[in-house]
Every structure is written in C-alpha cells, then in structure tokens.
Amino acid sequence: MVWRLRVEEVGFEAEGGVRLSGLLFVPDRVPAPSLVVCHGFDGRGFRGHGIFEQLARTACENGFISLVFDFRGCGSSGGEFGYGWGEQVDLSVAVDFLLSRRETAQNRVFVVGHSLGGSVALCVAERDKRVKGVVLWATPHDQAYYVKRFVGRMRGRFAYYLFLLVSYVDVAVPLSSLLGFRVFGIVLRPRDVRRRLMKLRESEVLSRLENVPVLIVNGSDDQLVELKEARWNYEAARGSKELAVIEGAGHVFQGREEETIDSTLSWLLRQVRGSASSSE
C-alpha cells in the first residue's frame, strides 16, 4: 500500500545558533514511526545525491514520517563542518524535532546514515535510547583507517605520512587556509582531521551497542569503503544484525538506488512490526 504524503521545507536550530535545514515527508495516516536520513561527507548536503531524498520519500509512502536534512556546514545549513562531532549534536536535534511533531509515534525512531553519516548515527544511537534501529550505508569501520586509505589512494603511498606531518604543523599555522585544503567541497584543517575525525571508531561503538538492531549495507564494488569493512562492522556488532551486499554498487549506490532502498525499507518495516508486537 502506498500512502499519500505532503512535503514540508523545515528548519531547526542546534547549539550555538546553527540553523539546520531539511525536508520533512509526512504520511496521511498518523501517528507514524519516524525515520531520519543522514547524508555522508559532502559539502552539497543531502542534495548531493538523489538517493537520500528518494529514501525519505519512499519511506513516507510506506508509512514513515521521514526527515532528510543538511548537516552543519553543508548544503543549505549554517555553521561549519564538525568533523563527526558537531554532526552528532545536529542529529540529536533532528530527533528532538521529529519527536516534537504531533504526527510522530514517540517510541519508534530509526536512523539511516551514509558513510560519515552512519558514523554519526552510531554514536547517537549508543547514548540516545529513543533510537530503535540504525542502518549503515557504506560506513567505515574506523575513521583513522579510512583517512589513511583515502589519502593514500588519492595522493600516493607516502602522502598519508606527509599529511600527518602537516597536521602537527597546522596546530600552530593554519595551513588549511593557506593551502586551500578542500575535500568534497568541505574545507578541512589537518589538525582537526587528526584530533577529531580520526578519533571515531565505528566498530568499537558497534561492539558496545546494545538493544539496537543494525542493518549494514555495502556495495560490492565500493572503492572508498570496501566490503571487508562492512564485514568487520558486522562481526563487531553485538546485538540483532544483518548484512546486505548490493552487487555491482559503488560508494553512493549509483545505478542500484532502488535495490538499496528496497533492502533498507524491508528491514525497517520488519523492525516496526517487531516493535509493535512486543509492545502489545
């Protein structure tokens, strides 16, 4: 059954007056379970790839009130990139916003996060008991490992060690502004990449996460977050867990969007049915 929906442009505020913007998809039958969709590392925000809005819309057509929004410093939102830490505040505020809506069922909040958005979703789910399930799309198992692979792949095998050297010099001299250190449309300070982003350990969070079901989705041809990282995350997860491999898909599932969304939505609907039966 496909439900009718309406779409609202929404905004809400995080700490420090950072204004976040997004789209809210509301089904015609409420109160409804809710879904927050978190984009990955991309200065364009959720509009950088159509799959995020497509998921939110499709989930709404299947009975979810769905929110997709831009993290700080991305897309239409204000503020500056938070290296995976400020974004945790953003997601918590997004959950607050959803639960403030009269259309939202209070005990059924789910989060889908892509890449760094998945890392953020995990960290929030660990401490926020309102989150009842997490879907990780192409999410690294460890950001230090990811940064090392990414720099080496983009710039060569010795570039990572040069980057580390620069990150220590950057403590005293703002090299990012001098050198224009920009990745996927986001200006980065090497020191903050090392001090903050590289401190995120996704597999460690999964090993501590209790009573939160997890679906891990990865493309078989993902060159940025390889399938073996998804398997490491799966092995680390303690509770209810599933792994879905999208054959032929890359990092943003281009050309495999429908299959990725179908796998995700099928899992989400099973979680909703399970939580509803357990509460009866």
Secondary structure, DSSP 8 states (H G I E B T S, - for coil): ----EEEEEEEEEEGGGEEEEEEEEEESS-SEEEEEEE--S-TTGGGGSTHHHHHHHHHHHTT-EEEEE--TTSTT--S---TTTHHHHHHHHHHHHHHHSTTEEEEEEEEEEETHHHHHHHHHHHH-TTEEEEEEES--S-HHHHHHHHHHHHH-TTHHHHHHHHHHHTTTS-HHHHHT-EETTEE--HHHHHHTGGG--HHHHHHH--S--EEEEEETT-SSS-HHHHHHHHHH--SSEEEEEETT--TT-TT-HHHHHHHHHHHHHHHHHHHHHHH-
